[in-house]
Amino acid sequence: MSKEHELSQHVMTEQEATRSSNGCSHGGFKGLLDKSLAKMGLSKSEQKKLDREEELVDLAVAILNVHGFAGLSLEKLTAESRYSKGTIYNHFSSKEDCLSALCIRAISSILDLFRRALAFDGCSREKAVAVHYSYQLYARLEPTLFMTVLSSKAPGVREKTSFERQKIIDELEFEVNNFSDAMFRNAVADGSLKIPAHLTIETLTFSNWAMSFGTNILATSAAEAKAVNRLDPNTILLQNIGIVLDGMNWQPLSKDWDYQKTWQRVEREIFADDIKLIG
């Protein structure tokens, strides 16, 4: 069967159904609950439109998985869906607007994973390690959606995204930054981190994210690069986390704590069901 035929016959497999109920694609049980709460007060037509948009976002992800970003268009989305061109354009004003809708799903799901990670029973640095674990987990579970966060920043995408959708993206990104800033503030408050006078929490947040995003992208998309494939893929991210957080002098340092055990505990205690979804 051709990939195109598989796409046109796109249905939810058992694994996808499990993923939807557990987790990552739509933010887990909390994400589903949030969606249900969001529908409260909506008219039937508004609820129907919201459900239809979720269906179209699912289909857009399927198109990206088969054809890549260059293959995504509203014409392709119309051809593969059961809706008319007018209905599609009622949801997305452009290809870029559709891409931004995927970005919204990705950031929302990542935030849900971050919140789950923060429930880990450990010190502030261990909680930061748990958040990093959840980030790489999403990159592995949803590599296409993970990349949309970066693709949505390409020149021209923002300009062609609807005002309402761009406002949602901006609010979500603000929430992500606040989440990361709060991790560092908590570490300062408990005494495990002292920020030098020439640095700020915003600087640490950016360094922390840049390391994590870059490592995840290279590990998943450039695994054959010499700089990557000569390293152990199972430890590369944790080692980079150690380099960055040790460089900040965030206690306890790697030489004084077994963060490999922390990593294993996070997987076992917080994300055991999610990790089963990785083929």
C-alpha positions as CSV (number, residue, x, y, z in Angstrom):
1,M,0.0,0.0,0.0
2,S,1.4,3.4,-0.9
3,K,2.0,6.1,1.7
4,E,-0.5,8.3,0.0
5,H,-3.2,5.6,0.2
6,E,-2.3,5.0,3.9
7,L,-2.8,8.7,4.4
8,S,-6.1,8.9,2.6
9,Q,-7.3,6.0,4.7
10,H,-6.0,7.5,7.9
11,V,-7.6,6.0,11.0
12,M,-6.6,5.9,14.6
13,T,-4.6,2.8,15.3
14,E,-4.7,1.1,18.7
15,Q,-1.4,2.7,19.6
16,E,-2.6,6.1,18.6
17,A,-5.8,5.6,20.6
18,T,-3.7,4.7,23.6
19,R,-1.5,7.7,23.1
20,S,-4.5,10.0,22.8
21,S,-6.0,8.7,26.1
22,N,-2.7,8.7,28.0
23,G,-1.1,11.3,26.6
24,C,1.3,13.1,24.7
25,S,-0.4,14.1,21.5
26,H,-3.2,15.9,23.3
27,G,-1.8,16.5,26.8
28,G,-3.0,13.4,28.6
29,F,-6.0,13.1,30.9
30,K,-5.5,16.7,32.0
31,G,-5.4,17.8,28.4
32,L,-8.6,16.0,27.6
33,L,-10.2,17.4,30.8
34,D,-9.1,20.9,29.8
35,K,-10.7,20.4,26.4
36,S,-13.9,19.3,28.0
37,L,-13.9,22.3,30.3
38,A,-13.1,24.6,27.4
39,K,-16.2,23.4,25.6
40,M,-18.5,24.3,28.6
41,G,-20.6,27.3,27.6
42,L,-20.1,26.7,23.9
43,S,-23.0,26.3,21.6
44,K,-23.4,23.0,19.7
45,S,-22.1,24.6,16.5
46,E,-19.0,25.9,18.4
47,Q,-18.3,22.6,19.9
48,K,-18.6,20.9,16.5
49,K,-16.2,23.4,15.0
50,L,-13.7,22.8,17.8
51,D,-13.9,19.0,17.3
52,R,-13.5,19.4,13.6
53,E,-10.4,21.5,14.0
54,E,-8.9,18.9,16.2
55,E,-9.6,16.3,13.5
56,L,-8.0,18.6,10.9
57,V,-4.9,19.1,13.0
58,D,-4.6,15.3,13.3
59,L,-4.8,15.0,9.6
60,A,-2.2,17.8,9.1
61,V,0.2,15.9,11.3
62,A,-0.4,12.8,9.2
63,I,0.3,14.8,6.0
64,L,3.6,16.1,7.5
65,N,4.7,12.6,8.5
66,V,4.3,11.4,4.9
67,H,5.2,14.5,2.8
68,G,7.2,16.7,5.1
69,F,6.7,20.4,5.7
70,A,7.0,21.2,2.0
71,G,4.1,18.9,1.3
72,L,1.6,20.5,3.6
73,S,-0.9,22.8,2.0
74,L,-4.6,23.6,2.5
75,E,-5.3,22.0,-0.9
76,K,-3.7,18.8,0.3
77,L,-5.6,19.0,3.5
78,T,-8.8,19.5,1.6
79,A,-8.1,16.5,-0.7
80,E,-7.3,14.2,2.2
81,S,-10.2,15.3,4.4
82,R,-14.0,14.8,4.1
83,Y,-14.6,18.6,4.2
84,S,-14.9,21.2,1.5
85,K,-12.3,23.8,0.7
86,G,-14.5,26.5,2.2
87,T,-14.8,24.6,5.4
88,I,-11.0,24.2,5.6
89,Y,-10.5,27.9,5.0
90,N,-13.0,28.6,7.7
91,H,-10.5,27.0,10.1
92,F,-7.2,28.1,8.7
93,S,-6.6,31.3,6.8
94,S,-3.4,29.9,5.2
95,K,-0.9,27.0,5.3
96,E,1.1,29.0,7.8
97,D,-2.0,29.4,10.0
98,C,-2.4,25.6,9.9
99,L,1.2,25.2,10.9
100,S,0.7,27.6,13.8
101,A,-2.2,25.4,14.9
102,L,0.1,22.5,15.1
103,C,2.6,24.6,17.1
104,I,-0.2,25.4,19.6
105,R,-0.9,21.7,20.0
106,A,2.8,21.0,20.5
107,I,3.4,23.7,23.1
108,S,0.3,22.8,25.0
109,S,1.3,19.1,25.2
110,I,4.8,20.0,26.2
111,L,3.5,22.2,29.0
112,D,1.3,19.4,30.3
113,L,4.3,17.1,30.4
114,F,6.3,19.8,32.2
115,R,3.6,20.0,34.9
116,R,3.6,16.3,35.3
117,A,7.4,16.3,35.6
118,L,7.3,19.0,38.3
119,A,5.4,16.5,40.5
120,F,8.5,14.4,40.8
121,D,9.6,13.8,44.4
122,G,13.1,15.2,44.5
123,C,15.2,18.3,45.1
124,S,14.9,21.4,42.8
125,R,17.7,20.2,40.5
126,E,16.1,16.8,40.2
127,K,12.8,18.4,39.3
128,A,14.7,20.3,36.5
129,V,16.1,17.0,35.3
130,A,12.6,15.6,35.3
131,V,11.4,18.5,33.1
132,H,14.3,17.8,30.7
133,Y,13.2,14.2,30.6
134,S,9.6,15.1,29.7
135,Y,10.9,17.4,26.9
136,Q,13.0,14.7,25.3
137,L,10.1,12.3,25.7
138,Y,7.9,14.6,23.6
139,A,10.6,14.9,21.0
140,R,10.7,11.1,20.7
141,L,6.9,10.6,20.8
142,E,6.0,13.4,18.5
143,P,9.1,14.3,16.4
144,T,7.0,16.1,13.7
145,L,5.1,18.2,16.2
146,F,8.2,18.9,18.1
147,M,9.7,20.5,15.0
148,T,6.7,22.7,14.3
149,V,7.7,24.9,17.3
150,L,10.8,25.9,15.4
151,S,9.1,25.9,11.9
152,S,6.4,28.3,13.1
153,K,9.2,30.8,13.7
154,A,10.3,30.8,10.0
155,P,10.1,34.1,8.2
156,G,6.7,34.7,6.8
157,V,4.9,32.3,9.0
158,R,4.0,34.8,11.8
159,E,2.8,37.3,9.2
160,K,0.4,34.8,7.7
161,T,-0.9,33.5,10.9
162,S,-4.3,34.7,12.2
163,F,-4.1,37.3,14.9
164,E,-6.1,35.1,17.3
165,R,-3.9,32.1,16.8
166,Q,-0.7,34.1,17.1
167,K,-2.0,35.5,20.4
168,I,-2.4,32.0,21.7
169,I,1.1,31.1,20.7
170,D,2.5,34.2,22.4
171,E,0.6,33.4,25.6
172,L,1.8,29.8,25.6
173,E,5.4,30.8,25.0
174,F,5.0,33.3,27.9
175,E,3.8,30.5,30.1
176,V,6.7,28.2,29.1
177,N,9.2,31.0,29.9
178,N,7.5,31.6,33.3
179,F,7.6,27.9,34.0
180,S,11.3,27.8,33.4
181,D,12.0,31.0,35.3
182,A,10.1,29.7,38.3
183,M,12.3,26.6,38.4
184,F,15.4,28.8,38.8
185,R,13.7,31.0,41.3
186,N,12.8,28.0,43.4
187,A,16.4,26.9,43.3
188,V,17.6,30.3,44.4
189,A,15.0,30.2,47.2
190,D,16.1,26.9,48.5
191,G,19.7,27.9,48.4
192,S,20.8,25.3,45.8
193,L,21.6,27.9,43.2
194,K,23.3,31.3,43.5
195,I,23.2,33.5,40.4
196,P,26.3,35.6,39.7
197,A,25.7,39.4,39.5
198,H,26.5,39.4,35.8
199,L,23.8,36.9,35.0
200,T,20.0,36.9,35.2
201,I,17.3,34.2,35.5
202,E,16.3,35.0,31.9
203,T,19.8,34.2,30.8
204,L,19.8,30.9,32.6
205,T,16.4,30.0,31.2
206,F,17.6,30.6,27.6
207,S,20.8,28.7,28.1
208,N,18.9,25.8,29.6
209,W,16.3,25.7,26.8
210,A,19.0,26.2,24.0
211,M,21.0,23.2,25.3
212,S,17.9,20.9,25.6
213,F,16.3,21.9,22.3
214,G,19.6,21.6,20.4
215,T,20.5,18.3,21.9
216,N,17.1,16.8,21.2
217,I,17.0,18.1,17.6
218,L,20.5,16.8,16.9
219,A,19.9,13.4,18.6
220,T,16.7,12.8,16.7
221,S,17.4,14.5,13.3
222,A,21.1,14.3,12.9
223,A,21.9,11.0,14.6
224,E,24.3,10.0,11.8
225,A,26.5,13.1,12.2
226,K,29.9,12.2,13.5
227,A,29.7,14.5,16.4
228,V,26.5,12.7,17.5
229,N,26.9,9.0,16.6
230,R,30.2,8.7,18.4
231,L,28.3,9.4,21.7
232,D,26.0,7.1,23.6
233,P,22.5,8.1,22.6
234,N,21.1,6.9,25.9
235,T,23.2,9.4,27.9
236,I,24.0,12.3,25.6
237,L,21.2,14.5,26.9
238,L,21.7,13.8,30.6
239,Q,25.5,14.5,30.1
240,N,24.7,17.9,28.5
241,I,22.2,18.7,31.3
242,G,25.0,17.9,33.8
243,I,27.5,20.2,31.9
244,V,25.1,23.1,31.9
245,L,23.7,22.8,35.4
246,D,27.1,22.1,36.9
247,G,28.3,25.2,35.1
248,M,25.7,27.2,36.9
249,N,26.9,25.6,40.1
250,W,23.4,24.3,40.8
251,Q,23.7,21.9,43.8
252,P,24.1,19.0,44.1
253,L,26.7,18.8,41.4
254,S,27.0,15.7,39.2
255,K,30.1,14.5,41.1
256,D,28.0,14.4,44.3
257,W,24.7,12.9,43.0
258,D,23.7,10.0,40.7
259,Y,21.5,11.8,38.2
260,Q,21.3,8.6,36.1
261,K,19.3,7.1,39.0
262,T,17.2,10.3,39.0
263,W,16.6,9.9,35.3
264,Q,15.5,6.3,35.8
265,R,13.2,7.2,38.6
266,V,11.5,9.9,36.6
267,E,10.8,7.4,33.8
268,R,9.6,4.7,36.2
269,E,7.6,6.9,38.6
270,I,6.1,9.6,36.2
271,F,6.3,8.5,32.6
272,A,6.2,4.7,32.6
273,D,3.0,4.5,30.5
274,D,4.2,7.1,28.1
275,I,7.5,5.4,27.3
276,K,5.7,2.3,26.3
277,L,4.3,4.2,23.3
278,I,7.7,4.6,21.7
279,G,8.1,2.0,19.1
